């Protein structure tokens, strides 16, 4: 049955899925006509549709600025740093000098694959667009790019040995991006935000979720894998990190996965405090939706041996509900409460880290309960939806032809693609799409 079977299993997903698709179509219609910005936003939709949506919902003066920072991060992390075919010394040199190139409309560096290679080959579009930003925005982006690329270069030749190394790496890759966003938000006059330490925790939580869920993708890379799971954690369970993927190590693998998730949960309390401080509704959604996707994806992965057999991701309809229903801090408390309850229900009391995991989850649940938001919260995470009843089947088969006809008239090349639509985050926010 495929995607149709999933919709029939979760009929309440249909409406948010349709709304999500309509948002995507509207966002594409508002791509600027300027050739450089058109390239940037078109690539943004191709590389990460979820981020494209939340970025394009930002106020006009921030939209271009945030997309520029996003692309520089993508260029560094997913194109240059992740390309294992580039010699280490070349990669280090290019990373260290990268912040000088963002002003150079003649510079490009062939690396990465697929859309990421197109981005790097046509990098002059990004540089030209960057030079059109306000000087205060350029200075903030230049500073954050310099620090981020230097931090990445440090770990090209060094393994992530300890949890402190792990936190430091995540700070360079994601925490500094968050710090740069804070500068941009302040420069725009739209936010007066909490200390950088809270923002750093929010970005570390997001990046750890990405690193955890990317295990199979990175461990199977050719010609050489690169992993950022800290040896201090995984060496308690196996001799080599790639041993976790073998079936004979299933028990130890799941224990290691649970240890990694428990480590990530330490940042959630600060995440909630940071999100509480946002005032601008579009900036709030821009920051909150990825955090909910992160906790949701970790809840699905926790204590799940299928994590080591293939991709475990949030179903498309649930991701669409997160996007549709995340409007206020009350929505954040409700979603974090639901996913934390899901996590808690999967804790095995015999697990070596069970008490630590429960302690961190209880702290999160207490914050959500104390917010006073849960009385009015209608869960869309923990539900008991009917499966395949006759009424649902009739309704779906009436609605789908109408929807297909509409999409055929508006986007004839994308009707079938809608049914094959990839989840906007779990990757999505949590991994490269």
C-alpha positions in Angstrom: 0.0 0.0 0.0 3.0 2.3 0.6 2.2 6.0 1.3 -1.6 5.4 0.8 -1.4 2.7 3.4 0.2 5.0 5.9 -2.5 7.6 5.3 -5.2 5.0 5.8 -3.5 4.0 9.0 -3.4 7.6 10.1 -6.3 9.4 8.4 -5.8 12.5 10.5 -2.5 13.0 8.7 -4.2 13.8 5.4 -5.2 17.4 6.1 -1.9 18.6 7.5 -0.1 16.8 4.6 -2.2 18.7 2.1 -1.6 22.0 3.9 2.1 21.3 3.9 2.1 20.6 0.2 0.2 23.8 -0.5 2.7 25.7 1.6 5.6 24.3 -0.4 3.9 25.2 -3.7 3.2 28.8 -2.5 6.8 29.1 -1.2 8.2 28.1 -4.7 6.0 30.7 -6.3 7.7 33.4 -4.2 11.2 32.6 -5.2 12.9 35.9 -6.3 13.5 36.5 -9.9 17.1 37.8 -9.4 19.3 35.1 -10.9 21.6 34.8 -7.8 18.8 34.7 -5.3 16.7 32.5 -7.6 19.6 30.0 -7.6 19.9 30.2 -3.8 16.2 29.6 -3.0 15.8 27.0 -5.7 18.8 25.1 -4.3 17.4 25.6 -0.8 14.1 23.8 -1.8 16.1 21.0 -3.4 18.5 20.5 -0.5 16.1 21.0 2.4 12.4 21.6 1.8 11.7 21.9 5.6 14.3 24.7 6.1 13.1 26.4 2.9 9.6 26.7 4.4 10.6 28.0 7.8 13.2 30.4 6.3 10.7 31.8 3.8 8.3 32.5 6.6 10.8 34.9 8.2 10.3 38.6 7.8 11.7 39.9 4.5 14.9 41.5 5.8 15.9 38.4 7.6 14.9 35.9 5.0 17.8 36.5 2.6 20.3 36.8 5.5 19.4 33.6 7.2 19.4 31.7 3.9 22.9 33.0 3.2 24.2 31.7 6.6 22.3 28.4 6.0 24.1 27.9 2.6 27.5 28.7 4.0 26.9 26.1 6.7 25.7 23.6 4.0 28.8 24.4 1.9 31.1 23.7 4.9 29.4 20.8 6.5 27.7 18.8 3.8 29.9 19.6 0.8 33.4 20.2 2.0 33.8 18.5 5.4 31.7 15.4 4.5 33.5 14.7 1.2 35.8 11.8 2.2 37.5 11.8 -1.2 39.4 15.0 -0.5 42.8 14.7 1.0 42.9 15.8 4.7 45.5 18.5 4.2 43.6 20.0 1.3 40.4 19.9 3.2 42.0 21.6 6.3 43.6 24.3 4.2 40.3 25.0 2.4 38.3 25.1 5.6 40.7 27.5 7.3 40.6 29.9 4.3 36.9 29.5 3.6 35.8 32.7 5.2 38.0 34.7 2.8 36.2 33.2 -0.2 32.6 34.2 0.7 33.4 37.7 -0.7 35.0 36.3 -3.9 32.5 35.9 -6.7 35.1 34.1 -8.8 35.8 31.3 -6.3 34.4 27.8 -6.4 35.6 24.4 -5.2 34.4 21.2 -6.7 33.4 18.8 -3.9 30.3 17.0 -2.6 27.8 15.1 -4.6 24.5 15.7 -6.3 22.9 19.0 -5.2 25.8 19.8 -2.9 28.2 19.6 -5.9 26.0 21.9 -7.9 26.1 24.4 -4.9 29.8 24.4 -4.7 30.4 24.5 -8.5 28.0 27.5 -8.7 29.2 29.1 -5.5 29.5 32.5 -7.2 25.7 32.9 -6.9 25.9 32.5 -3.1 28.8 35.0 -2.9 27.1 37.5 -5.1 23.9 37.3 -3.0 25.9 37.5 0.2 27.5 40.8 -1.0 24.0 42.3 -1.4 23.2 42.0 2.3 23.5 44.9 4.8 27.1 45.3 6.0 26.2 44.5 9.6 24.7 41.2 8.5 27.8 40.5 6.4 30.1 41.1 9.3 28.1 38.7 11.6 28.1 36.0 9.0 31.8 36.4 8.2 32.7 36.1 11.9 30.6 33.0 12.4 31.9 31.4 9.2 35.5 32.0 10.2 35.0 30.4 13.6 32.9 27.5 12.3 35.3 26.5 9.5 38.4 26.7 11.9 36.6 24.4 14.3 35.7 21.9 11.6 39.3 21.9 10.4 40.4 21.0 14.0 38.4 17.7 13.8 39.5 16.7 10.3 42.6 15.0 11.6 41.3 14.4 15.2 38.8 11.8 16.3 36.0 12.6 18.7 37.4 10.8 21.7 35.5 12.2 24.7 32.1 13.6 25.4 33.8 17.0 25.8 35.2 16.6 22.3 31.7 15.7 21.1 30.3 18.8 22.7 33.0 20.9 21.2 32.5 19.6 17.7 28.8 20.1 17.9 29.4 23.7 19.1 31.5 24.4 16.0 29.1 22.8 13.5 25.8 23.9 15.0 26.3 26.0 18.1 28.2 28.7 16.2 25.4 28.8 13.6 23.0 29.4 16.4 25.2 32.2 17.8 25.3 33.7 14.3 21.5 33.6 14.1 21.3 35.4 17.5 23.5 38.2 16.1 21.3 38.5 13.0 18.1 38.5 15.0 19.5 41.2 17.3 20.9 43.2 14.4 17.4 43.1 12.9 15.9 44.6 16.0 13.3 41.8 16.2 14.6 39.9 19.2 16.4 40.6 22.5 17.4 37.1 23.3 18.7 34.9 26.2 22.4 34.3 26.8 24.3 32.4 24.2 24.7 29.5 26.5 21.0 28.7 26.2 21.2 29.0 22.4 24.3 26.8 22.3 22.4 24.0 24.2 19.5 24.2 21.7 21.9 23.8 18.8 23.9 21.0 20.5 20.7 19.1 21.0 19.7 19.5 17.4 23.1 18.5 16.1 23.4 15.5 18.4 20.1 14.3 17.1 21.5 14.7 13.6 24.7 12.8 14.4 22.9 10.0 16.2 20.4 9.4 13.4 23.1 9.6 10.7 25.0 6.6 12.1 24.3 4.2 9.1 24.8 6.9 6.5 28.2 7.9 7.8 29.5 4.5 8.9 28.9 3.1 5.4 30.6 6.0 3.5 33.0 5.2 0.8 36.0 5.5 0.5 36.3 6.2 4.2 33.7 6.7 6.9 33.7 9.6 9.3 31.9 9.3 12.6 31.3 11.7 15.5 30.0 9.3 18.1 32.4 9.8 21.0 34.7 6.9 21.8 34.1 7.5 25.5 30.5 6.3 25.0 30.7 3.6 22.2 33.8 1.9 23.6 31.8 0.7 26.6 29.9 -1.6 24.3 32.0 -2.6 21.3 35.7 -2.6 20.2 35.0 -0.8 16.9 32.2 1.7 16.1 31.1 -0.2 13.0 30.6 -3.3 15.1 27.3 -1.8 16.2 25.6 -2.5 12.9 26.2 -6.2 13.0 23.3 -8.4 14.2 25.4 -10.4 16.6 25.9 -7.2 18.6 22.3 -6.1 18.7 22.0 -6.0 22.5 25.1 -3.9 22.9 24.2 -1.7 20.0 20.8 -0.8 21.4 22.4 0.0 24.8 24.9 2.3 23.1 22.1 4.0 21.2 20.2 4.6 24.4 23.4 6.0 26.0 23.8 8.4 23.1 20.2 9.6 23.4 20.5 10.0 27.1 23.5 12.2 26.6 21.5 14.4 24.2 18.7 14.9 26.7 20.9 16.9 29.0 20.4 19.9 26.7 16.6 19.9 26.6 15.9 22.0 29.7 18.0 24.8 28.3 16.3 24.3 24.9 12.9 25.0 26.4 14.2 28.1 28.3 15.7 29.5 25.1 12.6 28.9 23.1 10.5 30.6 25.8 12.5 33.8 25.3 11.6 34.3 21.6 9.1 37.1 20.9 8.8 37.2 17.1 6.4 34.4 16.0 8.2 33.6 12.8 11.6 33.5 14.5 10.0 31.3 17.2 8.7 28.8 14.6 12.0 28.8 12.8 13.8 27.7 16.0 11.0 25.6 17.6 10.0 23.2 14.8 13.5 21.6 14.4 13.7 21.1 18.1 10.4 19.2 18.2 11.5 17.2 15.2 14.7 16.3 17.0 13.0 15.1 20.2 10.4 13.2 18.1 13.0 11.4 16.0 15.1 10.5 19.1 11.9 9.1 20.7 11.4 6.9 17.7 15.0 5.7 17.6 15.4 5.0 21.3 15.5 1.3 22.2 14.8 0.4 18.6 17.0 -2.2 17.0 15.6 -1.2 13.5 17.8 1.9 13.9 20.8 -0.3 12.9 19.0 -2.0 10.1 17.7 1.0 8.1 16.4 4.6 8.4 14.0 5.2 11.4 12.2 8.5 10.7 9.1 10.3 11.7 6.2 9.5 9.3 5.4 12.3 6.9 2.0 13.1 8.3 3.3 13.5 11.9 6.0 15.8 10.6 3.4 17.8 8.8 1.3 18.1 12.0 4.4 19.4 13.9 4.9 22.0 11.2 1.2 22.9 11.2 0.5 23.0 15.0 3.7 24.6 16.3 2.7 28.2 16.8 3.2 29.0 20.5 5.3 27.9 23.5 2.3 25.9 24.7 2.5 23.8 21.5 6.2 23.2 22.3 5.5 22.1 25.8 2.8 19.8 24.6 4.9 18.2 21.9 8.0 17.8 24.2 5.7 16.3 26.9 4.3 13.8 24.5 7.6 12.7 23.0 9.2 12.5 26.4 6.4 10.3 27.6 7.0 8.1 24.6 10.7 7.9 25.5 10.0 7.1 29.1 7.7 4.3 28.2 10.6 2.7 26.3 13.1 2.8 29.1 14.2 -0.6 30.2 14.9 -0.7 33.9 17.7 -3.2 33.4 19.5 -0.8 31.1 22.8 0.5 32.5 21.7 4.1 32.0 18.0 3.7 33.0 18.1 5.8 36.1 20.0 8.7 34.3 17.6 8.6 31.4 14.5 8.6 33.7 16.0 11.5 35.7 16.5 13.6 32.6 13.1 12.8 31.2 11.4 13.6 34.6 13.1 17.0 34.6 11.7 17.7 31.1 8.2 16.5 32.0 8.2 18.6 35.1 9.0 21.8 33.1 6.2 21.0 30.7 3.7 20.2 33.5 4.7 23.4 35.4 4.1 25.5 32.3 0.3 25.1 32.9 -0.1 24.4 29.1 -1.0 20.8 29.2 -4.6 21.2 30.4 -5.6 22.5 27.0 -3.2 20.4 25.0 -4.7 18.0 22.5 -2.0 15.4 21.7 -1.3 14.6 18.0 1.6 12.3 18.9 -0.1 9.8 21.2 -3.4 8.9 19.6 -5.6 5.9 19.0 -6.6 6.5 15.4 -8.9 3.9 13.7 -7.2 1.8 11.1 -8.8 1.0 7.7 -12.4 1.5 8.7 -14.8 1.8 5.8 -15.7 5.4 6.3 -12.0 6.4 6.2 -11.4 4.5 3.0 -14.4 6.1 1.2 -13.4 9.6 2.3 -9.7 9.1 1.3 -10.7 7.8 -2.1 -13.0 10.7 -2.7 -10.5 13.3 -1.5 -7.4 11.9 -3.3 -8.7 12.2 -6.9 -9.7 15.8 -6.2 -6.3 16.6 -4.8 -4.5 14.9 -7.6 -6.6 16.8 -10.2 -5.8 20.1 -8.5 -2.1 19.3 -8.3 -2.1 18.2 -11.9 -3.5 21.5 -13.0 -1.0 23.5 -10.9 2.1 21.3 -10.9 1.7 18.5 -13.5 5.3 17.4 -13.0 4.9 16.8 -9.3 1.7 14.8 -8.7 3.4 11.5 -8.3 6.2 13.1 -6.3 3.7 14.2 -3.7 3.0 10.5 -2.9 6.8 9.9 -2.7 7.4 13.1 -0.7 10.3 12.7 1.7 9.9 13.6 5.4 10.9 17.2 5.9 12.9 16.8 9.0 13.9 13.7 10.7 16.1 14.5 8.5 15.1 17.4 8.5 15.7 19.0 9.9 17.8 16.3 11.5 19.7 15.1 8.3 20.5 16.1 4.7 17.5 15.6 2.4 
